[in-house]
Amino acid sequence: MMIYVKSILAGLLTLIVVPVGLLVIVVVGMVIYALVHPTSVEGSIGWDPISLVRMNPMFWSVPVFIFFTGFIWEYRRLAKWH
């Protein structure tokens, strides 16, 4: 029973760590790209994050995949010891 609880906690932790890590990578990449390729035109680009949720039902499969990846990783690791 404890293997399942620990695996669920590992899955939830993975669900938090992976998006934060990807966000950091994207922000750093955007800053580096902006430094290497400066724009000559001033202006802004609008972005609607809510449209991502409405855009595609497959959007929700990504968090489920991330959770189960962390869950299975921890479950297999702990199952070796029992």
Backbone torsions as a table, in degrees:
resi	resn	phi	psi	omega
1	MET	NA	-40.0	-178.1
2	MET	-67.5	-27.6	177.6
3	ILE	-61.8	-40.9	-178.8
4	TYR	-68.2	-39.9	179.6
5	VAL	-64.7	-46.4	179.0
6	LYS	-64.1	-37.3	179.5
7	SER	-68.5	-39.0	176.6
8	ILE	-64.1	-42.3	178.0
9	LEU	-64.2	-38.3	176.9
10	ALA	-65.6	-38.9	176.9
11	GLY	-63.5	-42.6	178.5
12	LEU	-66.4	-39.4	177.2
13	LEU	-63.8	-40.5	176.9
14	THR	-62.7	-37.6	179.8
15	LEU	-65.3	-23.0	177.4
16	ILE	-91.2	-44.1	-173.2
17	VAL	-70.4	-42.7	-175.8
18	VAL	-62.9	-49.9	178.7
19	PRO	-63.7	-36.4	178.1
20	VAL	-64.8	-43.9	177.8
21	GLY	-62.4	-42.5	177.6
22	LEU	-64.9	-38.3	178.1
23	LEU	-63.4	-42.1	177.5
24	VAL	-62.1	-44.2	179.6
25	ILE	-62.4	-42.7	-179.7
26	VAL	-65.7	-43.8	-179.7
27	VAL	-64.4	-44.9	178.5
28	VAL	-62.4	-41.9	177.9
29	GLY	-62.8	-40.0	178.7
30	MET	-66.8	-39.1	178.6
31	VAL	-66.0	-44.9	178.9
32	ILE	-63.3	-42.7	178.3
33	TYR	-62.7	-40.6	179.4
34	ALA	-66.4	-32.9	177.9
35	LEU	-73.7	-37.0	-178.0
36	VAL	-77.1	-39.1	-177.7
37	HIS	-119.8	77.2	-179.7
38	PRO	-68.1	145.9	179.4
39	THR	-90.4	146.8	177.8
40	SER	-97.1	-13.9	-178.5
41	VAL	-102.2	132.5	177.9
42	GLU	-88.7	147.5	179.6
43	GLY	155.7	178.2	-179.9
44	SER	-132.7	160.5	177.9
45	ILE	-117.1	129.1	178.4
46	GLY	-82.1	147.6	179.8
47	TRP	-141.5	130.7	-178.5
48	ASP	-114.9	100.5	-177.5
49	PRO	-66.6	-23.8	178.8
50	ILE	-66.2	-30.6	179.7
51	SER	-64.3	-24.2	177.0
52	LEU	-65.8	-37.5	-179.0
53	VAL	-70.6	-40.0	-179.0
54	ARG	-79.0	-17.3	-170.7
55	MET	-65.2	-48.6	-168.7
56	ASN	-148.1	132.5	175.5
57	PRO	-64.0	-22.9	177.9
58	MET	-67.0	-15.2	179.2
59	PHE	-56.6	-37.0	-177.1
60	TRP	-78.9	-13.3	178.3
61	SER	-75.4	-23.3	-179.7
62	VAL	-65.9	-50.4	177.2
63	PRO	-62.3	-35.5	178.2
64	VAL	-64.4	-42.7	178.0
65	PHE	-62.7	-43.2	179.8
66	ILE	-62.8	-44.4	179.4
67	PHE	-61.0	-48.9	-176.9
68	PHE	-68.6	-27.8	174.9
69	THR	-63.5	-48.0	177.3
70	GLY	-64.8	-39.6	179.7
71	PHE	-62.4	-49.3	-177.2
72	ILE	-66.9	-39.2	179.4
73	TRP	-58.3	-49.7	-178.2
74	GLU	-70.2	-38.9	-179.7
75	TYR	-61.6	-45.4	179.8
76	ARG	-66.3	-36.5	179.4
77	ARG	-65.8	-44.2	-178.9
78	LEU	-75.2	-29.4	-178.8
79	ALA	-67.1	-24.8	178.1
80	LYS	-65.6	-28.9	-175.3
81	TRP	-87.2	-10.5	-177.5
82	HIS	-108.8	NA	NA
